Amino acid sequence: MFVAAAAWVIGFSLWFSSFDLPNNRPLTRADIWSTVPFHLMDLVDPPPAGPDAPPSGLRFLPQRVLPWSVAAAVLLSAFGYGRLLLKSLRLQEFDLPTRLFLGTSLGLAVLATFTLAFGFVGVLNAPFFWIIVLSGVGGGLVLERGHLLTVPSWPDRSFWWCLALASPFLVTILLGSVTPQNDFDVRAYHLEGPKEFFLQGKVRFLSHNVYTSFPFLTEMLTLLGMVLCRDWFAGSLAGQAVLAAFAPLTAIGLFAAGRRWYSPTAGRVAALVFLSTPWTTRISIIAYAEGGLSLFVFASAFAACLAIDPKTPPNCRKSVVLMTGLFAGAAMACKYPGLVSAVVPAAVVLGLSTLLSDRGADDLAGGRGKRISQTAGLFAIGLACTIGPWLLKNLLETGNPVYPLAYSIFGGTDLTPELAEKWNRGHSPPHYKSLANFIVDFGRKLADVLGNNDWHSALLYTFAPLVVFQAAGRTFSRVIAAWLFWMFLAWFLLTHHIDRFWVPMIPLAALLAGAGATWSASRRSLAFVATVGVAWGAFNLTLVTSSLAGYNVWLTDLNAARQAVVRADNPEIALLNEALASGRLQEPILVLCVGDAGVFHANFPVLYNSVFDQPLLERLSSVPGSESPENWPTQATAEALVKLGVTHILVNWREILRYREPGSYGYSDSIHPDLFRRFQEAGLLGPSLPEFEQHSPLSSDLKSRLEAWAPTLIDRGTDPPTYLSGQVFKVIPSNRLP
């Protein structure tokens, strides 16, 4: 077995190393390997920063104290509420890692649901939510008082070795958790949605941002941070720190599962493999929903395996089935794909185990039909508690419980057949011309999921297949492997193949990797596994501590980092922020953003729309998207802008051109430079304000497209030519209607 295992490990490692980095070409994995020793030495003894580097150092650590403290309070509160749930479900006798994982995960779902419920009725009050949070903390202390007073046994040496190996990754996640966000999706809805709810004092339907009608479990934790901090920016950092805690919490769950079904060593290896995976760092320092989705998908699998585990006390089976439903619903409450990655496989596991079981000595005793109906009912109740509030919210607001999906069935407020078709076209899997094309792409995407991705870890599928040699826990290995394969099929067949969508597979693969890596207790096998693990761990550490895993400011001055992020990603918004702060631009202002939806960092009121919503200029003027600039009703536009109090219009041509790229989502034809020229001729707008104009370099591809679409954006007065990438116009007050 050792020869076969070693051959696989070496062969897979060589295959994995042969790829470049698709999102960071022309870099290759060979390039990373060549820098590993030098980069690790720089981590120990950093080179002096350049003269243009922003200020950084331990003196800026106090800037992080508030968000970390608020996040710690939320996490302790989550454990308290979860611990109360475990006690109520008669599941309090699990060991500490299992209680910590299951309890805190349940508690996070509870706090998110509390925030949704009270936010929906307009109760986003800091003192009220501090009472909720501190009550959870106190409840947890009371329920754990017996364990807190017990002197714990001193961990063995292997625990400290694992903690030491995990520490660099945990520190990276901890410091990155309070990094100002530069990712577009985060700026456009993961943080922007909670910001708008906070400023409006209510969780409500946002007709201009379709994404905010998704289930928003993780975003509710961000909103909770904003409410507790009484500030949308500081609160966003606190919320990000809570979301980053999903990674170590998932690692605790992996340790608990590995120890229960394989061995303590398998659990430790699984946790290490997960924490050292670059994707884990990436989804921890970027406020995506995938961190929460990964946690709850794994929690669903953990609970489902507990339900079929003969070691689970028979009188706990009802509670475990209910808990599985709670976790599966929470996964879907993070993101709609949780339906196929958690709800469906959990239901199948529970259903098959109930159907095939002949046990009658548990509290689901009775005929097979009765046991099946009881299992289905308990699972459905769990689902209803966690995903139900989100479906109800959408039903009340839009008439469609899964808005904006299933438009042909339910319809939906503010959606049109054209917008629904645009959504479906942008989020559907590819259409294959032949079976051969399907097979080729299936193989290509399988290679992507196994290894051809910038932020993957070789340790996952280097060790996971070795689980076939693992004697312990074979039933659970089969369940996890089948769940994992189903998730890949669902990703390939039902989504538009964005790599981030398969990230929730990683904890399941890590559990199998932990079991596979410990298939043999011989010294030769352990030494071989340790050597491979340390080598790939060093590779992964090099990647996650570089800029390749995502923007991480480490100990940089947060104020300087925030300004740098806005200047780089929203230069027009940065200039408007600075003009307001310096007094060069007098408030009040209201800016209508055209093309730009990543507006989270704006320190002034904005109106905007997502790419899947009708452009606000069209909506305000009641014109269809095909309306040409020559036929635009300027009188109607003037009336609408007067009514809303719009003072400036910001046009982000960069984003509009990005959406007009081949294969992208597309953007309304009516939004064109000639439209704003006509507004100026009609006296509605003044000239573009030069202090806010932005110009970008012109590629040959872009030049050819601009020549065909809007040659007036090309500035031929520069060498090489640039294009006008962003403009700000002032609405002329004298031409407003009384």
Residue pairs with C-beta under 8 A, 6 or more apart in sequence:
1 469
1 519
1 520
2 520
2 522
2 524
2 525
2 528
5 466
5 469
5 519
5 520
5 525
6 528
8 462
8 465
8 466
9 462
9 463
9 466
9 528
9 532
12 451
12 458
12 461
12 462
13 458
13 462
13 532
13 536
15 451
16 29
16 451
16 456
16 458
16 462
17 29
17 30
17 33
17 458
18 29
19 28
19 29
19 451
19 452
20 26
20 27
20 28
20 29
21 27
21 28
21 29
21 32
21 454
21 548
22 452
22 453
22 454
23 454
24 454
24 548
27 548
29 539
32 539
32 542
32 543
33 539
35 542
36 538
36 539
36 542
39 542
39 545
39 546
40 538
40 541
40 542
43 168
43 541
43 545
49 56
54 556
54 557
54 560
54 561
54 564
55 556
55 557
55 560
56 554
56 555
56 556
56 557
57 555
58 555
60 555
60 556
60 557
60 558
61 555
63 557
63 558
63 559
64 175
64 178
64 237
64 558
66 229
66 234
66 237
66 238
67 177
67 178
67 225
67 229
67 234
67 235
67 237
67 238
67 240
67 241
68 174
68 178
68 238
68 241
70 225
70 228
70 229
70 235
70 238
70 241
71 177
71 225
71 238
71 239
71 241
71 242
71 245
73 133
73 134
73 137
73 228
74 111
74 133
74 221
74 224
74 225
74 228
74 238
74 242
75 104
75 108
75 242
75 245
76 136
76 137
76 140
77 107
77 111
77 132
77 133
77 134
77 135
77 136
77 137
77 140
78 103
78 104
78 106
78 107
78 108
78 110
78 111
78 136
79 100
79 103
79 104
79 107
79 136
79 140
80 107
80 135
80 136
80 137
80 138
80 139
80 140
80 141
80 143
81 106
81 107
81 110
81 111
81 136
81 139
81 140
82 102
82 103
82 104
82 105
82 106
82 107
82 108
82 110
83 92
83 99
83 103
83 107
83 139
83 140
83 143
83 144
84 139
84 140
84 143
85 103
85 106
85 107
85 110
86 92
86 94
86 99
86 102
86 103
86 106
87 143
89 316
89 319
89 322
89 323
90 315
90 316
90 319
91 102
91 316
91 319
91 320
91 323
92 99
92 143
94 102
95 256
96 147
97 252
97 253
97 255
97 256
97 259
98 256
98 260
100 249
100 252
100 256
101 249
101 250
101 252
101 253
101 256
101 299
101 302
102 253
102 299
102 302
102 303
102 323
104 249
105 249
105 253
105 295
105 296
105 299
105 327
105 330
106 323
106 326
106 327
107 136
108 221
108 242
108 292
109 217
109 296
109 326
109 327
109 330
109 333
109 386
111 132
111 133
111 136
111 220
111 221
111 224
112 217
112 218
112 220
112 221
112 224
112 333
113 217
113 220
113 385
113 386
113 389
114 132
115 129
115 203
115 220
115 221
115 223
115 224
115 227
116 203
116 216
116 220
116 389
116 390
116 393
117 389
118 124
118 128
118 129
119 197
119 202
119 203
119 220
119 223
120 202
120 203
120 204
120 393
121 202
122 201
122 202
124 197
124 198
124 201
124 202
124 203
124 223
124 227
125 227
126 227
126 228
126 230
129 224
129 227
129 228
130 228
133 224
133 228
141 148
158 264
158 265
158 268
159 268
162 268
162 271
162 272
165 272
165 276
165 537
166 251
166 271
166 272
166 275
166 276
168 541
168 545
169 275
169 276
169 280
169 281
169 540
169 541
169 544
170 248
170 275
172 281
172 285
172 544
172 545
172 552
173 244
173 247
173 248
173 280
173 281
173 284
173 285
174 244
175 552
175 553
175 554
175 555
176 244
176 281
176 284
176 285
176 550
176 552
176 553
176 554
177 237
177 240
177 241
177 243
177 244
177 245
177 284
177 285
178 237
178 240
178 241
178 558
179 240
179 285
179 551
179 552
179 553
179 561
180 237
180 553
180 558
180 561
180 562
180 565
180 601
181 187
181 191
181 236
181 240
181 286
181 287
181 551
181 565
181 600
182 551
182 565
182 568
182 569
183 286
183 287
183 288
183 550
183 551
184 569
184 598
185 288
186 286
186 287
186 288
186 600
187 569
187 570
187 598
187 599
187 600
187 601
188 209
188 211
188 597
188 598
188 599
188 600
188 610
189 209
189 211
189 212
189 214
189 597
189 610
190 218
190 219
190 222
190 287
190 288
190 289
191 219
191 222
191 236
191 239
191 287
191 600
192 209
192 212
192 597
192 598
192 599
192 600
193 206
193 209
193 211
193 212
193 216
193 219
194 216
194 219
194 220
194 222
194 223
194 226
194 232
194 236
194 239
195 226
195 232
195 236
195 600
196 206
196 209
196 212
197 203
197 204
197 223
198 223
198 226
198 227
198 232
198 235
199 232
203 223
203 393
204 397
205 213
205 397
205 398
205 413
206 212
206 213
207 413
207 414
207 613
208 607
208 608
208 609
208 610
208 613
208 616
209 597
209 608
209 609
209 610
209 613
210 404
210 414
210 423
210 610
210 612
210 613
211 610
211 612
213 394
213 397
213 398
213 403
213 404
214 335
214 336
215 332
215 333
215 334
215 335
215 336
215 338
215 387
215 390
216 333
216 390
217 289
217 292
217 330
217 333
217 334
217 386
217 390
218 243
218 287
218 289
218 291
218 292
218 334
219 289
221 239
221 242
221 243
222 235
222 236
222 239
222 240
222 242
222 243
222 287
223 235
223 239
224 239
224 242
225 235
225 236
225 237
225 238
225 239
225 240
225 241
225 242
226 232
226 234
226 235
226 236
226 238
226 239
227 235
228 235
228 238
229 235
229 238
233 562
236 287
236 600
237 558
239 287
240 287
243 284
243 287
243 291
243 292
244 284
244 285
244 291
246 284
246 291
246 292
246 294
246 295
247 274
247 275
247 280
247 281
247 283
247 284
247 291
248 275
249 295
250 274
250 294
250 295
250 298
250 507
251 271
251 274
251 275
252 271
253 295
253 298
253 299
253 302
253 507
254 267
254 270
254 271
254 274
254 298
254 507
254 510
254 511
254 514
255 267
255 268
255 270
255 271
256 267
256 302
257 267
257 270
257 302
257 305
257 511
258 264
258 266
258 267
258 268
258 269
258 270
258 271
258 511
258 514
258 515
259 266
259 267
260 267
260 309
260 311
261 305
261 309
261 472
261 473
261 476
261 515
262 470
262 472
262 473
262 514
262 515
262 518
263 472
263 518
265 518
266 470
266 472
266 514
266 515
266 517
266 518
267 514
268 514
269 463
269 513
269 514
269 517
269 518
269 529
269 533
270 510
270 511
270 513
270 514
270 515
271 510
271 514
272 533
272 537
273 457
273 459
273 460
273 463
273 510
273 513
273 514
273 517
273 533
274 280
274 506
274 507
274 510
276 457
276 459
276 536
276 537
276 540
276 541
277 455
277 456
277 457
277 459
277 460
277 506
277 510
277 540
278 454
278 455
278 456
278 457
278 540
278 543
278 544
278 548
278 549
279 453
279 455
279 456
279 457
279 503
279 506
280 506
281 455
281 544
281 549
281 550
282 455
282 544
282 549
282 550
283 290
283 291
283 294
283 500
283 503
284 291
285 549
285 550
285 551
285 552
286 550
286 551
288 500
289 334
289 335
290 335
290 500
290 501
290 503
290 504
292 330
292 334
293 331
293 334
293 335
293 337
293 338
293 341
293 503
293 504
294 503
294 504
294 506
294 507
295 507
296 327
296 328
296 330
296 331
296 334
296 338
296 342
297 331
297 338
297 341
297 342
297 487
297 504
297 507
297 508
298 504
298 507
298 508
298 511
299 327
299 330
299 331
300 324
300 327
300 328
300 331
300 342
300 343
300 345
300 346
301 342
301 345
301 346
301 479
301 480
301 483
301 508
302 327
303 320
303 323
303 324
303 327
303 346
304 324
304 345
304 346
304 349
304 350
304 479
305 349
305 476
305 479
305 480
306 312
306 320
306 323
306 324
307 317
307 320
307 321
307 324
307 349
307 350
307 353
308 349
308 350
308 353
308 475
308 479
309 476
312 320
314 359
314 361
314 362
314 363
315 362
315 363
317 362
317 363
317 364
318 363
318 364
318 374
318 378
321 350
321 364
321 375
321 378
321 379
321 382
322 378
322 379
322 381
322 382
323 382
324 346
324 350
324 379
324 382
325 346
325 378
325 379
325 380
325 381
325 382
325 383
325 385
325 386
326 382
326 383
326 385
326 386
327 342
327 346
327 382
327 386
328 338
328 342
328 343
328 346
328 347
328 379
328 382
328 383
328 386
329 343
329 382
329 383
329 384
329 385
329 386
329 387
329 388
330 338
330 386
330 387
331 338
331 341
331 342
331 343
331 504
332 338
332 339
332 342
332 343
332 383
332 386
332 387
333 386
333 387
333 389
333 390
336 402
336 405
337 490
337 494
337 495
337 501
338 387
340 487
340 490
340 494
341 487
341 490
341 504
343 383
343 387
344 486
344 490
345 482
345 483
345 486
345 487
346 379
347 376
347 379
349 479
349 483
350 375
350 379
351 372
351 375
351 376
354 364
354 368
354 371
354 372
354 375
355 368
355 372
357 371
360 366
364 370
364 371
364 374
364 375
365 371
366 374
391 401
391 402
392 401
394 400
394 401
394 402
394 403
395 401
397 403
397 413
398 412
398 413
398 414
398 415
399 410
399 411
399 412
399 413
400 406
400 407
400 410
400 411
400 412
400 413
400 415
401 410
402 410
403 410
403 412
403 413
403 415
404 412
404 415
404 420
404 423
404 612
407 415
407 417
407 420
407 423
408 420
412 420
414 613
414 614
416 614
418 625
419 612
419 613
419 614
422 612
422 665
422 666
423 612
426 496
426 612
426 665
427 495
427 496
428 496
429 492
429 493
429 494
429 495
429 496
429 497
430 441
430 496
430 497
432 438
432 441
442 492
445 492
445 497
446 488
448 499
449 488
449 491
449 502
449 505
450 456
450 461
451 458
451 461
453 499
454 543
454 548
455 543
455 548
455 549
457 536
457 540
458 536
458 539
459 513
459 532
459 533
459 536
459 537
459 540
460 506
460 509
460 510
460 513
461 509
461 513
462 513
462 532
462 536
463 512
463 513
463 514
463 516
463 517
463 529
464 509
464 512
464 513
464 516
465 516
466 516
466 517
466 519
467 477
467 481
467 512
467 515
467 516
467 519
468 516
469 516
469 519
469 520
470 477
470 515
470 516
470 518
470 519
471 519
472 515
473 515
477 512
477 515
480 508
480 511
480 512
481 512
483 508
484 505
484 508
484 509
484 512
487 502
487 504
487 505
487 508
488 502
488 505
491 497
491 501
491 502
491 505
495 501
517 529
517 533
518 529
519 525
520 526
543 549
551 565
553 561
562 601
563 574
565 601
566 573
566 574
566 577
566 601
567 574
569 598
569 601
570 596
570 598
570 599
570 601
570 602
571 694
571 726
572 596
572 650
572 652
572 692
572 694
572 726
572 727
572 728
573 596
573 599
573 601
573 602
573 650
574 601
575 691
575 692
575 728
576 585
576 589
576 591
576 602
576 604
576 648
576 650
576 692
576 728
577 601
577 602
577 603
577 604
579 585
579 691
579 692
580 587
580 589
580 603
580 604
581 603
587 604
588 605
588 645
588 647
589 604
589 605
589 647
589 648
590 604
590 605
590 606
590 607
590 644
590 645
590 646
590 647
590 648
591 602
591 604
591 605
591 606
591 607
591 646
591 647
591 648
591 649
591 650
591 728
592 606
592 607
592 608
592 616
592 617
592 641
592 644
592 646
592 648
592 649
592 650
593 599
593 606
593 607
593 608
593 650
593 652
594 615
594 616
594 617
594 649
594 650
594 651
594 652
594 656
594 671
595 651
595 652
595 653
595 654
595 655
595 656
595 659
595 667
595 671
596 608
596 650
596 652
596 655
597 608
597 609
597 610
597 611
597 655
598 655
599 606
599 608
607 616
607 644
607 646
608 616
609 615
609 616
609 619
611 659
611 665
611 666
611 667
612 665
614 625
614 668
615 625
615 668
615 670
615 671
617 637
617 670
617 671
617 675
618 624
618 625
618 627
618 668
618 670
620 636
620 637
620 640
620 641
620 644
621 632
621 633
621 636
621 637
621 640
622 633
622 636
623 632
623 633
623 636
623 670
624 670
625 668
625 669
625 670
626 669
626 670
627 670
628 669
628 670
629 670
629 672
629 674
629 675
629 677
629 678
630 674
630 678
632 670
632 675
632 678
632 679
634 678
634 679
634 682
634 684
637 679
637 684
638 682
638 684
638 735
638 736
638 737
639 737
641 684
641 731
641 736
642 736
642 737
646 731
647 730
647 731
648 728
648 729
648 730
648 731
649 676
649 685
649 728
649 729
649 731
650 692
650 726
650 727
650 728
651 671
651 676
651 726
651 727
651 728
651 729
652 725
652 726
653 673
653 713
653 723
653 724
653 725
653 726
653 727
654 694
654 696
654 725
654 726
656 667
656 671
657 702
657 705
657 706
658 664
659 665
659 666
659 667
660 666
660 667
660 705
660 709
672 709
672 710
673 710
673 712
673 713
674 710
674 712
676 685
676 727
676 729
677 712
679 685
679 729
680 686
680 687
680 729
682 735
683 732
683 734
683 735
684 731
684 732
684 735
685 729
685 730
685 731
685 732
686 729
686 730
686 731
686 732
687 729
688 727
688 728
688 729
689 727
689 728
689 729
689 730
692 726
692 727
692 728
693 724
693 726
693 727
693 728
694 724
694 725
694 726
694 727
695 715
695 718
695 722
695 723
695 724
695 725
696 722
696 723
696 725
697 720
697 722
698 706
698 714
698 720
698 721
698 722
698 723
702 723
703 714
703 721
703 723
706 713
706 714
706 723
707 714
713 723
713 724
714 721
714 722
714 723
714 724
715 721
715 722
715 723
715 724
